Amino acid sequence: MKYLVTGGAGFIGSHVCDALVARGDSVVVLDNLSTGVSHNLDSLVGNSAFDFISGSILDASLVDSLVASVDSVLHFAAAVGVFTIVDKPLESLITNLRGTENVLESASKHGKPVLIASSSEIYGSAGSDGLALNEESDRIVGSPLKSRWSYSEAKAIDESMAIFYHLEKGLPVRLVRFFNTVGPRQVGHYGMVVPRFVEAALAGTPLAVYGTGKQSRCFCHISDAVAAVLALVDSPAAVGQVFNVGNDFEITIGELAKKVVSQLGSTSSIEMIPYEDAYAPGFEDMQRRVPDISKIKTVIGWAPKHGLDSIISDIARFSNSQH
Ligand SMILES: NC(=O)c1ccc[n+]([C@@H]2O[C@H](COP(=O)([O-])OP(=O)(O)OC[C@H]3O[C@@H](n4cnc5c(N)ncnc54)[C@H](O)[C@@H]3O)[C@@H](O)[C@H]2O)c1
C-alpha cells in the first residue's frame, strides 16, 4: 500500500512512517516543517519506499494531487502544542480546520480511505471528576473567544466533518483521539510536559510544574500509539468509527516531576509556577483526563504495553543522543 502521511515529519507521523516502511508499505510525506523536523525521517531518506514533499495542507491543489497518487491517507498535520495555539490562534485555527477540510475533500473526490488524528482535547474539561472518558462522552469547553479552546473546537469540527463525509458520501474514515502520547522525537518547547521535564532533569535545571501540580494526566508510549494506528488502518471494523488511543494509568504532574528526577538520578529542583506566568492570564487547565479504552480493546484487541518507566528512559536516551 502507498500512504500519504500529512505531518509525517512530526513526532507521531514520523514513527508511523517508520513502521509502515518497515512492514513493506511505501509513504509520501507532506509536511511544512513548522513543528516537525526533517531529521525525524533520516532513517527513511534514500529508501525507494519513501518520498518527502515540502508543502502545506493549506495548498489544496498540492493536497489533491498527492491524495490522487496514493492508496490511503493518514492525516497527522496540525498546529499543535499549547504554546503554538495560544501564540498564533488564527493561523492555528485555519490550519486545523481548512487543512483537514482539504484532505477530506480530496479523499472523497478520489475515493481514498483516510485516518484523521483527533485529540483528547476535544473533551475539554470533561472528565475532571476522574471518570474515564469514552467515545460518547459529552464535551465541556470554554468560551470560543479564548484561544486556549480553539484547538479543541477545531479538532471537534474535524471529527464532525469526517463523520459526515462518511455518512453522506460513503468516505471510509477512521478517527483516532490520541490522549497524551509521548516518546522519543517529541520536543519540550511547545509545552509537552514529559520531554520538558526529562530535558530539565538531564540538564540539572529546575523542573517547572505549572499550577498546583495536583492535576493528573495519563501518558501513552509512542510505540503503543503506532501499533494502534496500524491496526486501525488495517481493520474494516474501524471504518466510520472514533477510537480513544491512550494509556489509562494516571499520575499527577507533581508526582511525575518527582519520578523523572528520581528515575534519572537528577540533581534538579522542582519549582511551582502559577498558570498565569506559564501561559496567559485566565488560562484554564483540566484537572484530570483518563481515557476509557474499552472500545478499541473490543474492536481490534489493542491495549498499551509500555509504562511510565520505559517512557521516561526512552525519552532520556533519545535526548542524550541529541547532544
Ligand atoms: N502528541 C500527542 O500527544 C497528541 C495528542 C492528541 C492529538 N495529537 C494529534 O496528532 C497529530 C500529530 O501530532 P504530533 O504530536 O506528532 O505533533 P507534531 O507537531 O510533531 O506533528 C505535526 C506535524 O504537522 C506539520 N504541520 C503543521 N502544519 C502544517 C501544514 N500547514 N502543512 C503541512 N504540515 C504541517 C508539522 O510540521 C509537524 O511535522 C496532530 O494532528 C495532533 O493534533 C497528538
PDBQT file of the ligand as one rigid body, heavy atoms in Angstrom, charges set to zero:
ROOT
HETATM    1  N1  LIG A 401       1.281  14.032  20.673  1.00  0.00    +0.000 N 
HETATM    2  C1  LIG A 401       0.107  13.988  21.301  1.00  0.00    +0.000 C 
HETATM    3  O1  LIG A 401       0.051  13.714  22.497  1.00  0.00    +0.000 OA
HETATM    4  C2  LIG A 401      -1.185  14.230  20.560  1.00  0.00    +0.000 A 
HETATM    5  C3  LIG A 401      -2.353  14.205  21.314  1.00  0.00    +0.000 A 
HETATM    6  C4  LIG A 401      -3.554  14.423  20.663  1.00  0.00    +0.000 A 
HETATM    7  C5  LIG A 401      -3.582  14.622  19.297  1.00  0.00    +0.000 A 
HETATM    8  N2  LIG A 401      -2.441  14.644  18.585  1.00  0.00    +0.000 N 
HETATM    9  C6  LIG A 401      -2.558  14.883  17.147  1.00  0.00    +0.000 C 
HETATM   10  O2  LIG A 401      -1.661  14.029  16.442  1.00  0.00    +0.000 OA
HETATM   11  C7  LIG A 401      -1.157  14.692  15.292  1.00  0.00    +0.000 C 
HETATM   12  C8  LIG A 401       0.347  14.691  15.321  1.00  0.00    +0.000 C 
HETATM   13  O3  LIG A 401       0.796  15.401  16.480  1.00  0.00    +0.000 OA
HETATM   14  P1  LIG A 401       2.314  15.351  16.972  1.00  0.00    +0.000 P 
HETATM   15  O4  LIG A 401       2.301  15.242  18.435  1.00  0.00    +0.000 OA
HETATM   16  O5  LIG A 401       3.083  14.374  16.163  1.00  0.00    +0.000 OA
HETATM   17  O6  LIG A 401       2.783  16.850  16.654  1.00  0.00    +0.000 OA
HETATM   18  P2  LIG A 401       3.947  17.378  15.691  1.00  0.00    +0.000 P 
HETATM   19  O7  LIG A 401       3.982  18.870  15.846  1.00  0.00    +0.000 OA
HETATM   20  O8  LIG A 401       5.209  16.664  15.964  1.00  0.00    +0.000 OA
HETATM   21  O9  LIG A 401       3.383  16.977  14.260  1.00  0.00    +0.000 OA
HETATM   22  C9  LIG A 401       2.570  17.802  13.495  1.00  0.00    +0.000 C 
HETATM   23  C10 LIG A 401       3.205  17.887  12.120  1.00  0.00    +0.000 C 
HETATM   24  O10 LIG A 401       2.358  18.648  11.250  1.00  0.00    +0.000 OA
HETATM   25  C11 LIG A 401       3.186  19.518  10.488  1.00  0.00    +0.000 C 
HETATM   26  N3  LIG A 401       2.358  20.636  10.032  1.00  0.00    +0.000 N 
HETATM   27  C12 LIG A 401       1.814  21.628  10.783  1.00  0.00    +0.000 A 
HETATM   28  N4  LIG A 401       1.133  22.479   9.994  1.00  0.00    +0.000 NA
HETATM   29  C13 LIG A 401       1.241  22.003   8.718  1.00  0.00    +0.000 A 
HETATM   30  C14 LIG A 401       0.756  22.437   7.456  1.00  0.00    +0.000 A 
HETATM   31  N5  LIG A 401       0.021  23.557   7.337  1.00  0.00    +0.000 N 
HETATM   32  N6  LIG A 401       1.063  21.714   6.364  1.00  0.00    +0.000 NA
HETATM   33  C15 LIG A 401       1.810  20.577   6.470  1.00  0.00    +0.000 A 
HETATM   34  N7  LIG A 401       2.310  20.124   7.626  1.00  0.00    +0.000 NA
HETATM   35  C16 LIG A 401       2.027  20.830   8.744  1.00  0.00    +0.000 A 
HETATM   36  C17 LIG A 401       4.300  19.920  11.439  1.00  0.00    +0.000 C 
HETATM   37  O11 LIG A 401       5.442  20.428  10.796  1.00  0.00    +0.000 OA
HETATM   38  C18 LIG A 401       4.567  18.597  12.144  1.00  0.00    +0.000 C 
HETATM   39  O12 LIG A 401       5.514  17.821  11.441  1.00  0.00    +0.000 OA
HETATM   40  C19 LIG A 401      -1.769  16.089  15.308  1.00  0.00    +0.000 C 
HETATM   41  O13 LIG A 401      -2.901  16.107  14.475  1.00  0.00    +0.000 OA
HETATM   42  C20 LIG A 401      -2.182  16.283  16.736  1.00  0.00    +0.000 C 
HETATM   43  O14 LIG A 401      -3.262  17.186  16.854  1.00  0.00    +0.000 OA
HETATM   44  C21 LIG A 401      -1.234  14.465  19.189  1.00  0.00    +0.000 A 
ENDROOT
TORSDOF 0
